[in-house]
Amino acid sequence: MKCLYRIISVSLLLCGLFTAASAQYKNDYEELYDSETAAALKEHVAMFTAYDMQGRKAGSEGEKATAAYVYEVMKKYGVEMLTPEDGEVFGVARPGQDTLTSRNVYGFVQGYDKNLSKRYIVIGARMDNLGADSVIVDSEVRPRVYQGANGNASGLSVMLELSRMVAANAFLFRRSVIFIGFGASQETFAGAWYFLNRAFADAGNIDAMINLDMLGQDAANFQAYTGSNEDMNKILALAQEQLQPVLPKVSAAEAYPSDHRAFYAAEIPSVSFSTGKYAEHDTDRDVVSILDFHSMEMELEYLFNYSRTLANVEVAPAFKASSAKNKVADIVYAWYDCDKKPTFLGHADPRFFLEKWVYQYVKYPDEAVKKGIQGRVSVEFIIDKDGSVIDAEVTKSVDPLLDAEALRVVNASPKWKAAKVKGVTVRSSISIPIEFKLEKRGKLSFGIKK
């Protein structure tokens, strides 16, 4: 596998030097060559989006190769690695399916302060994307690969270059910094949960987390989401007092759900950086040509300065700022983090909701039947404290026709019984796969009614 990604990396880099004109490092004078950092970012992205990676689906050989590449690059950059070369393996149980095997890759840069070096700042980015499937075009089955250039080859590549900068300037960081590539992020942030709850023995010494997800668009859209944490917002303000190439807008709403949610659920102050929503998200059009490497380079410089500020504050940010009221019940907890799971008609297993509601009322769109469109749509939604289903969104798209129908039937759900954590009623999130499948001669299957 190491041979595979080395060959891919070299060949695609050479190809990219001739074909990536639309994503070249730009300034007012149209630089004729890339900076070393921009060239490195392109090399990483070329590796992660290679056709042979097949979209880096969680549990796939592509995700495994990504983990091996992340390990090798961080080790080369001077990060002290804490996992094996192909990552720390963990299993993800999936109702009605085989256990999925994924992996995290992480290491750390030692802080210099004798009192604070045993405290940690975690900087993470997801490694996996949607994988590959097939689509029928003019009665012909064609392969479709979800390269995920922006989601999340961009954030993962920025993290690698940030690890290089921090390792080279470790004498500037009081706290130690952990860099981690998360596996199975698309599976309800399983890698982040595993790291915090099963793998990292010093999780209680983590003072804050920085999440990097989808950073490849125009820097004008650069934003930071802190969950309205007052202390984290103050640290953002401190970082902005320095001379910066770009400044993020503090957003009241997260651009996309990502691995910071697992840290937030563990009451660790977190900030998620992104360049926001974009039309190609979760489609096969999310390719290298949509990336703005100049913006990524500016964001990288900002993130280095911000990371240094966060690692050097005397007092760690509090999960609940001292002036804030106790709002533990307003946190959105992942389904598996709830002491008492949310229930639908008395059943806590999400498969019951699929069988008794979704597959009873979903309708296969006529136009999708005519075009032979089929596949699995993943929908994530929140069960509010009163049991209402809110904020449903497609996290894995197949086609707008199927996506819209999946959202329709989920949004029409009757009320659930809300989850509880420590005896307190809370909001919780669930992700479900809705299967649309055609048998021969256009017949519908898997209980889906037309």
Residue pairs with C-beta under 8 A, 6 or more apart in sequence:
1 61
1 64
1 65
1 68
1 86
2 68
2 72
2 85
4 52
4 65
5 47
5 50
5 65
5 66
5 68
5 69
8 46
8 47
8 50
8 52
8 53
9 43
9 46
9 47
9 50
9 69
12 46
12 47
12 50
13 42
13 43
13 46
15 46
16 42
16 43
16 46
16 288
20 42
20 288
20 289
22 289
23 42
23 288
23 289
23 290
23 291
23 292
23 293
24 31
24 34
24 38
24 293
24 294
25 31
25 34
25 35
25 38
25 293
25 294
25 297
26 294
27 294
34 42
34 293
35 297
37 161
37 297
37 300
38 293
38 294
38 296
38 297
40 157
40 160
40 161
40 164
41 157
41 158
41 161
41 293
41 296
41 297
41 300
42 293
44 69
44 73
44 153
44 156
44 157
44 160
44 161
45 149
45 153
45 154
45 157
45 288
45 291
46 288
47 53
47 66
47 69
48 56
48 66
48 69
48 148
48 149
48 153
48 156
48 157
49 147
49 148
49 149
49 153
49 287
49 288
51 145
52 62
53 62
53 65
53 66
53 147
54 60
54 61
54 62
54 131
54 132
54 145
55 62
55 129
55 130
55 131
55 132
55 145
55 146
55 147
55 148
56 62
56 63
56 66
56 127
56 128
56 129
56 131
56 148
57 63
57 128
57 129
57 130
57 131
57 132
57 186
58 92
58 100
58 102
58 128
58 131
58 183
58 184
58 185
58 186
58 187
58 190
59 92
59 100
59 101
59 102
59 184
60 131
62 131
63 102
63 103
63 127
63 128
63 183
64 86
64 87
64 103
66 127
66 128
66 156
66 181
67 86
67 87
67 103
67 104
67 105
67 127
67 181
67 183
68 85
68 86
68 87
70 105
70 127
70 156
70 160
70 181
71 81
71 83
71 84
71 85
71 86
71 87
71 105
72 85
73 160
73 163
74 81
74 105
74 107
74 160
74 163
74 179
75 81
75 107
77 160
77 163
77 164
77 167
77 168
78 109
78 164
78 167
78 168
79 107
79 108
79 109
79 163
79 167
79 179
80 107
80 108
80 109
80 110
81 105
81 106
81 107
82 106
82 107
82 108
83 103
83 104
83 105
83 106
83 107
86 103
87 103
87 104
87 105
87 181
87 183
88 103
88 104
88 105
88 106
88 199
89 101
89 102
89 103
90 101
90 102
90 103
90 104
90 183
90 184
90 190
90 191
90 194
90 198
90 199
91 99
91 100
91 101
91 102
92 99
92 100
92 101
92 102
92 184
92 187
92 190
93 99
94 100
94 187
95 349
95 350
95 351
96 351
100 184
100 187
102 128
102 183
102 184
102 187
102 190
102 191
103 183
103 191
104 180
104 181
104 182
104 183
104 191
104 194
104 195
104 199
105 127
105 180
105 181
105 183
106 178
106 179
106 180
106 181
106 195
107 163
107 178
107 179
108 120
108 176
108 177
108 178
108 179
109 163
109 166
109 167
109 170
109 173
109 176
109 177
109 179
110 117
110 170
110 176
111 117
111 119
111 170
111 173
111 174
111 175
111 176
111 177
111 311
112 170
112 171
112 172
112 173
112 174
113 174
113 175
116 174
116 175
117 174
117 175
117 176
118 176
118 202
118 205
119 175
119 176
119 205
119 206
119 207
119 316
120 175
120 176
120 177
120 178
120 202
120 205
120 206
120 207
121 175
121 176
121 177
121 178
121 206
121 207
121 208
121 209
121 210
121 307
121 310
121 311
122 177
122 178
122 180
122 206
122 208
122 209
122 210
122 263
122 268
123 159
123 162
123 163
123 177
123 178
123 179
123 180
123 209
123 210
123 212
123 307
124 159
124 179
124 180
124 181
124 182
124 192
124 209
124 210
124 211
124 212
124 259
125 152
125 155
125 156
125 158
125 159
125 180
125 181
125 182
125 211
125 212
125 213
126 152
126 155
126 156
126 181
126 182
126 185
126 186
126 191
126 213
126 258
126 259
127 152
127 156
127 181
127 182
127 183
127 185
127 191
128 182
128 183
128 184
128 185
128 186
129 146
129 147
129 148
129 151
129 152
129 153
129 186
130 146
130 148
130 186
130 282
130 396
131 146
132 143
132 144
132 145
132 146
133 143
133 144
133 375
133 398
134 141
134 142
134 143
134 144
135 141
135 142
135 144
135 373
136 142
136 371
136 372
136 373
139 372
144 284
145 284
146 282
146 283
146 284
146 286
147 153
147 284
147 286
147 287
147 288
148 286
149 216
149 286
149 287
149 288
149 289
149 290
149 291
150 214
150 215
150 216
150 217
150 275
150 278
150 280
150 281
150 286
150 290
150 291
151 213
151 214
151 281
151 282
151 286
152 185
152 212
152 213
152 214
153 216
154 214
154 215
154 216
154 291
154 296
155 212
155 213
155 214
155 215
155 216
155 273
155 274
156 181
156 212
157 296
158 212
158 215
158 296
158 299
158 300
158 303
159 179
159 181
159 212
161 300
162 179
162 212
162 300
162 303
162 304
162 307
163 179
165 300
165 304
166 173
166 177
166 179
166 304
166 307
169 304
169 308
172 308
172 312
173 307
173 308
173 311
173 312
174 311
174 312
175 207
175 311
175 312
177 307
177 311
178 200
178 206
180 195
182 189
182 191
182 192
182 195
182 259
183 190
183 191
184 190
184 191
185 191
185 192
185 258
185 259
186 378
186 395
186 396
187 431
188 334
188 335
188 336
188 380
188 429
188 431
189 257
189 258
189 259
189 261
189 262
189 334
191 259
192 259
192 261
192 262
192 263
193 262
193 334
193 336
193 337
195 203
195 262
196 203
196 206
196 262
196 263
196 266
196 268
197 203
197 266
200 206
203 266
206 263
206 268
207 268
207 269
207 316
207 317
208 232
208 268
208 269
208 270
208 271
208 310
208 316
208 317
209 260
209 263
209 268
209 269
209 270
209 271
210 270
210 271
210 273
210 303
210 306
210 307
210 310
211 258
211 259
211 260
211 263
211 270
211 271
211 272
211 273
212 273
212 303
213 255
213 256
213 258
213 259
213 272
213 273
213 274
214 255
214 256
214 274
214 275
214 276
214 278
214 281
215 222
215 273
215 274
215 275
215 295
215 296
215 299
216 275
216 290
216 291
216 292
216 293
216 295
216 296
217 275
217 276
217 278
217 290
217 291
217 292
217 295
218 275
218 292
218 295
219 246
219 275
219 292
219 294
219 295
219 298
219 299
221 275
221 276
222 246
222 247
222 248
222 249
222 273
222 274
222 275
222 295
222 299
222 302
223 248
223 249
223 250
223 251
223 255
223 273
223 274
223 275
223 276
224 236
224 248
224 249
224 250
224 251
224 271
224 272
224 273
225 250
225 251
225 253
225 254
225 255
225 260
225 271
225 272
225 274
226 232
226 233
226 236
226 250
226 269
226 270
226 271
227 254
227 264
227 270
228 252
229 269
229 270
229 271
229 317
229 319
229 321
230 321
230 323
230 324
231 269
231 317
231 318
231 321
232 269
232 270
232 271
232 317
233 250
234 317
235 306
235 309
235 310
235 313
235 317
236 248
236 250
236 271
236 306
238 309
238 313
239 302
239 305
239 306
239 309
239 310
240 247
242 305
242 309
244 301
244 302
244 305
245 298
245 301
245 302
246 295
246 298
246 299
246 301
246 302
247 302
248 273
248 302
254 260
254 272
255 272
255 274
255 275
255 276
255 277
256 274
256 277
256 281
257 380
257 395
257 429
258 272
258 274
260 270
260 271
260 272
261 332
261 334
261 429
262 334
263 270
264 270
264 331
265 331
265 333
265 334
265 337
267 319
268 319
269 316
269 317
269 318
269 319
273 299
273 303
275 295
275 299
278 290
279 285
280 286
280 287
280 290
282 394
282 395
282 396
282 397
283 397
310 317
320 326
320 327
328 421
328 422
328 424
328 426
329 385
329 424
329 425
329 426
329 427
330 427
331 426
331 427
332 382
332 426
332 427
332 428
332 429
333 419
333 421
333 426
333 427
333 428
333 429
334 428
334 429
335 341
335 342
335 350
335 419
335 428
335 429
335 430
335 431
337 421
338 419
338 420
338 421
338 426
338 428
339 419
339 420
339 421
339 422
339 423
340 419
340 420
340 421
341 348
341 419
341 428
342 348
342 383
342 387
342 416
342 417
342 418
342 419
342 428
342 430
343 416
343 417
344 350
344 352
344 353
344 356
344 357
344 413
344 414
344 416
344 417
345 352
345 356
345 414
346 417
347 353
350 430
350 432
353 413
353 432
354 432
354 434
355 447
357 409
357 413
357 414
358 409
358 410
358 432
358 434
359 446
359 447
359 448
359 449
360 447
360 449
361 409
361 412
361 449
362 405
362 406
362 408
362 409
362 434
362 448
362 449
363 405
363 448
363 449
363 450
364 405
364 436
364 438
364 444
364 448
364 449
364 450
365 401
365 402
365 404
365 405
366 450
367 401
368 374
368 399
368 401
368 402
368 436
369 438
369 442
369 444
369 450
372 438
372 442
373 398
373 399
373 401
373 402
373 436
374 398
374 402
374 436
374 437
374 438
375 398
375 399
375 402
375 435
375 436
376 396
376 398
376 433
376 434
376 435
376 436
377 394
377 396
377 397
377 398
377 402
377 403
377 406
377 433
377 434
377 436
378 394
378 395
378 396
378 431
378 432
378 433
378 434
379 392
379 393
379 394
379 395
379 406
379 407
379 410
379 431
379 432
379 434
380 392
380 393
380 395
380 429
380 430
380 431
381 389
381 390
381 391
381 392
381 393
381 410
381 429
381 430
382 389
382 390
382 391
382 392
382 427
382 428
382 429
383 389
383 390
383 416
383 418
383 419
383 427
383 428
383 429
383 430
384 390
384 418
384 427
385 418
385 425
385 426
385 427
386 415
386 418
387 415
387 416
387 417
387 418
388 415
389 410
389 411
389 413
389 415
389 416
392 407
392 410
392 411
393 407
394 403
394 406
394 407
395 431
396 433
397 403
398 436
402 436
405 436
406 434
409 434
410 432
410 434
418 425
418 426
418 427
418 428
419 425
419 426
419 427
419 428
420 426
435 446
435 448
436 446
436 448
437 444
437 445
437 446
437 448
438 444
438 445
439 445
444 450
